[in-house]
Amino acid sequence: MKNILVTGGTGYIGSHTTVELLNKGYDVFIIDNLSNSRKEVLNSIEKITGRMPHFLQLDLCDREKVMAFFANNRIDATIHFAAYKAVGESVEHPLTYYRNNLVSLVNLLEAYEKYNLDNFLFSSSCSVYGDQSVLPIDESAKLSKPESPYGNTKQIGEEILSDTIRVNKFSGIALRYFNPGGAHESALIGEYPLSPPNNLVPVITQTAIGKRESMTVFGNDYDTPDGTCIRDYIHVVDIAKAHIAAVERLLNKKNKNKFEIFNLGTGKGNTVLQAIQAFESVSGVKLNYKIGERRAGDVVKIWADTKLANTELGWKAELSLDEIMRSAWKWENQLMNDPS
């Protein structure tokens, strides 16, 4: 049985990926500092899968503790999710983001060097592309200067990983995902930010259920069909399944290069107002929203060319925007009924 380390494994995408790994028979070790997640997620993972992952509460910026973990545990592959991820917050607190997101990665890669490990999967983001004139965006697109320090940590993170792999014997993959949303069909895990969310889907569901009085759509004067920003919304379960495909590509030595990059998206863009309409349609709830000023750090429009992931990973997003909204609404209602 292979041992997979999932950093940030009690977080949103990490918890869904842990479920998929456990269901496939892997042994999962989670490291998380619980700065933006809850330990109770572990119980939900066990309810879904019948198995409890190993868990260690640890700050990956603590180099000595990271080294001690790898000295004491055999790890066959790492999926590195742990990072701060709020675009707006990163604009306000850039050094916090650079320290947390980059030092943690460097510590993990130094452990990989020291203990001669293999197979490293990096959670990257479409934010590395910045604003692009040619859409959809494929992996060969020239990277623009990111619109936010968060995006810059992902771009620098890819460079750190690429440079490290070049002079070492291990292989790695960076997955650039677009805009995750939705929740597990069981409604036992989903997006549960401890601080106010920046992602659109939880803002929508929190507004609909009354946790927020209203929500703001940031700008309606962009060069898009209805003036609001366009994003490629992808279901979190589809993203989790892509991580299984990618980690198995590494474990089975199917990768064609030591360092590979894949987009994870649906290949379709939707505006913010279209996302709101999709939610209203599946939930029957009319959202209280207002149009506000543009938000610093926001890219105008972006959606993925997914052909490379479709052909090389044998993976394709299967769940629709309606299913994202339906599962997210089910999860939000579950949270209201059982906030623990």
VOSE-914096 format. One record per residue (C-alpha): residue number from 0; residue in three letters; x, y negated, z negated. Coordinates in Angstrom, 2 decimals. Layout:
(NUM ALA (X Y Z));
...
END
This chain:
(0 MET (0.00 0.00 0.00));
(1 LYS (1.43 -3.38 1.03));
(2 ASN (1.67 -6.19 -1.52));
(3 ILE (0.55 -9.58 -0.23));
(4 LEU (1.20 -12.80 -2.15));
(5 VAL (-1.52 -15.42 -1.68));
(6 THR (-0.50 -18.80 -3.06));
(7 GLY (-3.49 -20.99 -3.84));
(8 GLY (-5.54 -17.81 -3.85));
(9 THR (-8.28 -19.11 -6.17));
(10 GLY (-8.86 -22.03 -3.82));
(11 TYR (-11.33 -22.26 -0.97));
(12 ILE (-9.64 -20.56 1.97));
(13 GLY (-7.33 -18.57 -0.30));
(14 SER (-10.20 -16.85 -2.11));
(15 HIS (-11.96 -15.89 1.13));
(16 THR (-8.70 -14.54 2.55));
(17 THR (-8.09 -12.57 -0.65));
(18 VAL (-11.50 -10.93 -0.22));
(19 GLU (-10.66 -9.88 3.33));
(20 LEU (-7.24 -8.54 2.25));
(21 LEU (-8.69 -6.49 -0.62));
(22 ASN (-11.41 -5.12 1.66));
(23 LYS (-8.65 -3.96 4.04));
(24 GLY (-6.85 -2.09 1.25));
(25 TYR (-4.00 -4.49 0.50));
(26 ASP (-2.76 -5.19 -3.02));
(27 VAL (-3.04 -8.94 -3.59));
(28 PHE (-0.99 -11.11 -5.94));
(29 ILE (-2.36 -14.62 -6.45));
(30 ILE (-0.27 -17.55 -7.67));
(31 ASP (-2.26 -20.71 -8.41));
(32 ASN (-1.78 -23.60 -10.81));
(33 LEU (-5.58 -24.13 -10.98));
(34 SER (-5.17 -27.85 -10.30));
(35 ASN (-8.16 -27.82 -7.94));
(36 SER (-9.75 -24.41 -8.51));
(37 ARG (-11.17 -22.19 -11.26));
(38 LYS (-9.91 -18.94 -12.72));
(39 GLU (-13.53 -17.63 -12.72));
(40 VAL (-13.15 -17.19 -8.95));
(41 LEU (-11.22 -14.01 -9.73));
(42 ASN (-14.36 -12.44 -11.22));
(43 SER (-16.32 -13.37 -8.10));
(44 ILE (-13.66 -11.79 -5.89));
(45 GLU (-13.93 -8.60 -7.96));
(46 LYS (-17.74 -8.60 -7.66));
(47 ILE (-17.49 -8.81 -3.87));
(48 THR (-14.69 -6.30 -3.34));
(49 GLY (-14.77 -4.07 -6.42));
(50 ARG (-11.10 -4.89 -6.95));
(51 MET (-9.33 -7.50 -9.06));
(52 PRO (-6.26 -9.21 -7.60));
(53 HIS (-3.17 -9.69 -9.76));
(54 PHE (-3.07 -13.28 -10.99));
(55 LEU (-0.34 -15.58 -12.24));
(56 GLN (-0.97 -19.21 -13.21));
(57 LEU (2.15 -20.95 -12.01));
(58 ASP (3.22 -24.26 -10.50));
(59 LEU (5.21 -23.46 -7.38));
(60 CYS (7.23 -26.64 -7.88));
(61 ASP (8.86 -24.85 -10.85));
(62 ARG (11.77 -23.21 -9.04));
(63 GLU (12.92 -20.98 -11.92));
(64 LYS (9.47 -19.47 -12.39));
(65 VAL (9.11 -18.90 -8.64));
(66 MET (12.44 -17.06 -8.56));
(67 ALA (11.46 -14.99 -11.60));
(68 PHE (8.20 -13.93 -9.92));
(69 PHE (9.98 -12.59 -6.84));
(70 ALA (12.66 -10.93 -8.97));
(71 ASN (9.94 -8.94 -10.77));
(72 ASN (7.49 -8.15 -7.95));
(73 ARG (7.83 -6.46 -4.56));
(74 ILE (6.17 -8.67 -1.96));
(75 ASP (5.74 -7.53 1.65));
(76 ALA (4.23 -10.78 2.98));
(77 THR (3.29 -14.23 1.69));
(78 ILE (0.33 -16.33 2.77));
(79 HIS (1.05 -19.85 1.56));
(80 PHE (-2.10 -21.93 1.02));
(81 ALA (-1.16 -23.83 -2.13));
(82 ALA (-1.11 -27.57 -1.34));
(83 TYR (-2.92 -30.80 -2.01));
(84 LYS (-5.20 -31.45 0.93));
(85 ALA (-7.26 -34.68 0.65));
(86 VAL (-6.43 -37.03 3.53));
(87 GLY (-7.66 -40.19 1.79));
(88 GLU (-5.95 -39.36 -1.48));
(89 SER (-2.67 -38.73 0.34));
(90 VAL (-2.84 -42.23 1.83));
(91 GLU (-3.20 -43.66 -1.69));
(92 HIS (-0.62 -41.37 -3.36));
(93 PRO (1.94 -40.32 -0.74));
(94 LEU (4.75 -39.31 -3.13));
(95 THR (2.43 -36.98 -5.03));
(96 TYR (1.70 -35.17 -1.77));
(97 TYR (5.30 -35.04 -0.56));
(98 ARG (6.53 -33.65 -3.89));
(99 ASN (3.81 -31.03 -4.35));
(100 ASN (3.43 -29.81 -0.78));
(101 LEU (7.11 -29.75 0.23));
(102 VAL (8.94 -28.76 -2.96));
(103 SER (6.63 -25.76 -3.41));
(104 LEU (7.38 -24.60 0.15));
(105 VAL (11.14 -25.04 -0.26));
(106 ASN (11.07 -23.02 -3.50));
(107 LEU (9.23 -20.14 -1.81));
(108 LEU (11.62 -20.13 1.16));
(109 GLU (14.66 -20.17 -1.12));
(110 ALA (13.23 -17.08 -2.82));
(111 TYR (12.77 -15.51 0.63));
(112 GLU (16.45 -16.15 1.37));
(113 LYS (17.70 -14.93 -2.01));
(114 TYR (15.70 -11.69 -2.03));
(115 ASN (15.88 -10.94 1.72));
(116 LEU (12.10 -10.96 2.14));
(117 ASP (10.09 -10.91 5.35));
(118 ASN (6.75 -12.10 6.75));
(119 PHE (5.74 -15.65 5.81));
(120 LEU (2.40 -17.13 6.82));
(121 PHE (2.04 -20.91 6.52));
(122 SER (-1.27 -22.69 6.16));
(123 SER (-0.95 -25.62 8.54));
(124 SER (-3.50 -28.02 9.97));
(125 CYS (-4.72 -29.65 13.14));
(126 SER (-3.75 -32.92 11.42));
(127 VAL (-0.21 -32.32 12.75));
(128 TYR (-1.50 -33.29 16.21));
(129 GLY (-2.59 -36.80 15.21));
(130 ASP (-4.60 -38.58 17.90));
(131 GLN (-4.27 -36.84 21.27));
(132 SER (-5.38 -38.06 24.69));
(133 VAL (-5.76 -34.57 26.19));
(134 LEU (-8.49 -32.34 24.74));
(135 PRO (-8.89 -29.54 23.84));
(136 ILE (-5.49 -29.38 22.15));
(137 ASP (-3.28 -26.35 22.64));
(138 GLU (-0.19 -25.35 20.67));
(139 SER (2.20 -26.84 23.23));
(140 ALA (0.84 -30.37 22.70));
(141 LYS (3.50 -32.89 21.70));
(142 LEU (2.92 -33.72 18.06));
(143 SER (1.99 -37.32 17.34));
(144 LYS (2.85 -39.18 14.19));
(145 PRO (0.29 -37.87 11.68));
(146 GLU (-2.42 -40.25 10.55));
(147 SER (-1.85 -39.45 6.86));
(148 PRO (0.86 -38.30 4.43));
(149 TYR (-1.13 -35.05 4.06));
(150 GLY (-0.82 -34.41 7.79));
(151 ASN (2.84 -35.33 7.62));
(152 THR (3.47 -32.73 4.88));
(153 LYS (2.04 -30.09 7.22));
(154 GLN (4.17 -31.26 10.13));
(155 ILE (7.32 -31.40 7.99));
(156 GLY (6.37 -28.06 6.44));
(157 GLU (6.31 -26.43 9.87));
(158 GLU (9.73 -27.92 10.62));
(159 ILE (11.16 -26.67 7.30));
(160 LEU (9.79 -23.19 8.00));
(161 SER (11.04 -23.15 11.59));
(162 ASP (14.53 -24.31 10.61));
(163 THR (14.73 -21.78 7.77));
(164 ILE (13.56 -18.86 9.93));
(165 ARG (16.10 -19.80 12.63));
(166 VAL (19.03 -19.06 10.29));
(167 ASN (17.48 -16.10 8.46));
(168 LYS (16.26 -12.60 9.30));
(169 PHE (12.57 -13.02 8.45));
(170 SER (9.65 -13.97 10.69));
(171 GLY (6.81 -16.38 10.15));
(172 ILE (3.58 -17.76 11.58));
(173 ALA (1.98 -21.17 11.13));
(174 LEU (-1.78 -21.28 11.53));
(175 ARG (-3.12 -24.72 12.43));
(176 TYR (-6.72 -24.74 11.45));
(177 PHE (-9.28 -27.26 12.34));
(178 ASN (-12.22 -28.11 10.00));
(179 PRO (-13.21 -25.26 7.68));
(180 GLY (-16.73 -25.04 6.29));
(181 GLY (-19.28 -22.59 4.97));
(182 ALA (-19.08 -19.92 2.30));
(183 HIS (-19.06 -16.15 1.85));
(184 GLU (-22.42 -14.56 2.69));
(185 SER (-22.72 -13.33 -0.92));
(186 ALA (-22.70 -16.94 -2.18));
(187 LEU (-20.25 -15.75 -4.85));
(188 ILE (-17.36 -17.84 -3.50));
(189 GLY (-17.30 -21.07 -1.53));
(190 GLU (-15.89 -24.56 -1.55));
(191 TYR (-15.71 -25.82 -5.14));
(192 PRO (-13.48 -28.89 -5.34));
(193 LEU (-12.87 -30.04 -8.91));
(194 SER (-12.40 -33.61 -7.70));
(195 PRO (-14.87 -35.39 -5.38));
(196 PRO (-14.66 -33.63 -1.99));
(197 ASN (-13.36 -35.28 1.15));
(198 ASN (-14.49 -32.52 3.52));
(199 LEU (-17.76 -33.22 5.26));
(200 VAL (-19.66 -30.01 4.50));
(201 PRO (-19.53 -30.14 0.67));
(202 VAL (-20.31 -33.86 0.81));
(203 ILE (-23.42 -33.00 2.83));
(204 THR (-24.57 -30.21 0.50));
(205 GLN (-23.86 -32.20 -2.66));
(206 THR (-25.91 -35.08 -1.28));
(207 ALA (-28.75 -32.78 -0.28));
(208 ILE (-28.97 -31.16 -3.70));
(209 GLY (-28.79 -34.47 -5.57));
(210 LYS (-25.27 -34.42 -7.00));
(211 ARG (-24.71 -37.55 -4.92));
(212 GLU (-27.26 -40.26 -4.33));
(213 SER (-26.14 -40.75 -0.75));
(214 MET (-23.23 -40.11 1.60));
(215 THR (-21.30 -42.39 3.90));
(216 VAL (-20.52 -41.72 7.55));
(217 PHE (-17.21 -43.49 8.12));
(218 GLY (-17.64 -45.50 11.32));
(219 ASN (-20.10 -45.27 14.20));
(220 ASP (-18.22 -47.36 16.74));
(221 TYR (-15.71 -44.77 17.97));
(222 ASP (-15.42 -43.72 21.60));
(223 THR (-17.61 -40.63 21.18));
(224 PRO (-21.16 -39.75 22.32));
(225 ASP (-22.81 -41.14 19.17));
(226 GLY (-19.94 -43.27 17.84));
(227 THR (-18.95 -40.89 15.02));
(228 CYS (-15.76 -38.82 14.78));
(229 ILE (-15.60 -35.40 16.47));
(230 ARG (-14.25 -32.32 14.73));
(231 ASP (-14.00 -28.59 15.42));
(232 TYR (-15.94 -27.03 12.52));
(233 ILE (-14.96 -23.42 11.86));
(234 HIS (-16.43 -20.98 9.35));
(235 VAL (-14.12 -20.14 6.44));
(236 VAL (-14.74 -16.40 6.90));
(237 ASP (-13.54 -16.66 10.50));
(238 ILE (-10.39 -18.38 9.23));
(239 ALA (-9.88 -15.68 6.59));
(240 LYS (-10.14 -12.95 9.22));
(241 ALA (-7.57 -14.75 11.37));
(242 HIS (-5.14 -14.57 8.46));
(243 ILE (-5.57 -10.80 8.36));
(244 ALA (-4.81 -10.60 12.07));
(245 ALA (-1.75 -12.82 11.66));
(246 VAL (-0.29 -11.05 8.63));
(247 GLU (-0.75 -7.66 10.32));
(248 ARG (0.98 -9.02 13.42));
(249 LEU (3.99 -9.76 11.20));
(250 LEU (3.85 -6.55 9.16));
(251 ASN (3.58 -4.42 12.31));
(252 LYS (6.34 -6.39 14.09));
(253 LYS (4.03 -7.37 16.94));
(254 ASN (5.21 -11.00 16.93));
(255 LYS (6.95 -12.08 20.13));
(256 ASN (9.08 -14.76 18.45));
(257 LYS (10.50 -15.13 14.95));
(258 PHE (8.35 -18.23 14.45));
(259 GLU (4.92 -18.52 16.07));
(260 ILE (2.11 -21.07 15.91));
(261 PHE (-1.61 -20.53 16.53));
(262 ASN (-4.63 -22.82 16.52));
(263 LEU (-7.68 -21.65 14.55));
(264 GLY (-10.86 -23.27 15.76));
(265 THR (-14.01 -22.59 17.74));
(266 GLY (-12.94 -24.51 20.82));
(267 LYS (-15.94 -26.82 20.48));
(268 GLY (-16.20 -30.31 19.01));
(269 ASN (-19.17 -31.72 17.12));
(270 THR (-19.71 -35.26 15.91));
(271 VAL (-20.38 -36.06 12.26));
(272 LEU (-24.00 -36.89 13.11));
(273 GLN (-24.39 -33.57 14.96));
(274 ALA (-23.11 -31.77 11.86));
(275 ILE (-25.62 -33.66 9.72));
(276 GLN (-28.42 -32.75 12.14));
(277 ALA (-27.37 -29.08 12.05));
(278 PHE (-27.60 -29.11 8.26));
(279 GLU (-31.00 -30.82 8.27));
(280 SER (-32.24 -28.27 10.79));
(281 VAL (-31.22 -25.14 8.85));
(282 SER (-32.04 -26.49 5.37));
(283 GLY (-35.17 -28.50 6.03));
(284 VAL (-33.70 -31.27 3.86));
(285 LYS (-33.45 -34.84 5.10));
(286 LEU (-30.09 -36.32 4.14));
(287 ASN (-29.72 -39.76 2.61));
(288 TYR (-26.73 -41.21 4.45));
(289 LYS (-25.49 -44.63 5.49));
(290 ILE (-22.99 -45.86 8.05));
(291 GLY (-19.84 -47.36 6.53));
(292 GLU (-16.54 -48.77 7.68));
(293 ARG (-13.93 -46.62 9.37));
(294 ARG (-11.72 -44.67 6.94));
(295 ALA (-7.91 -44.95 6.95));
(296 GLY (-6.20 -41.83 8.25));
(297 ASP (-9.11 -40.48 10.30));
(298 VAL (-8.40 -39.10 13.79));
(299 VAL (-11.14 -40.06 16.28));
(300 LYS (-11.72 -36.73 18.01));
(301 ILE (-10.06 -33.35 17.96));
(302 TRP (-10.96 -29.80 18.87));
(303 ALA (-8.95 -26.69 19.60));
(304 ASP (-7.86 -24.72 22.60));
(305 THR (-7.96 -21.25 21.04));
(306 LYS (-6.84 -19.09 23.96));
(307 LEU (-3.48 -18.21 22.37));
(308 ALA (-5.02 -16.95 19.12));
(309 ASN (-7.75 -15.16 21.07));
(310 THR (-5.27 -13.25 23.24));
(311 GLU (-2.28 -12.75 20.91));
(312 LEU (-4.04 -12.21 17.59));
(313 GLY (-7.07 -10.50 19.10));
(314 TRP (-9.19 -12.89 17.04));
(315 LYS (-12.05 -15.20 17.90));
(316 ALA (-14.31 -17.40 15.78));
(317 GLU (-17.74 -15.77 15.68));
(318 LEU (-19.85 -17.89 13.33));
(319 SER (-21.70 -21.01 14.46));
(320 LEU (-22.09 -24.51 13.00));
(321 ASP (-25.60 -23.54 11.92));
(322 GLU (-24.16 -20.54 10.03));
(323 ILE (-21.57 -22.80 8.39));
(324 MET (-24.34 -25.07 7.13));
(325 ARG (-26.67 -22.22 6.13));
(326 SER (-24.02 -20.42 4.05));
(327 ALA (-22.76 -23.67 2.51));
(328 TRP (-26.31 -24.59 1.46));
(329 LYS (-26.85 -21.14 -0.04));
(330 TRP (-23.60 -21.55 -1.98));
(331 GLU (-24.55 -25.05 -3.19));
(332 ASN (-27.89 -23.74 -4.47));
(333 GLN (-26.13 -20.86 -6.21));
(334 LEU (-23.82 -23.37 -7.92));
(335 MET (-26.80 -25.38 -9.10));
(336 ASN (-28.44 -22.27 -10.58));
(337 ASP (-25.25 -20.84 -12.07));
(338 PRO (-22.52 -23.50 -12.34));
(339 SER (-20.14 -21.08 -14.09));
END
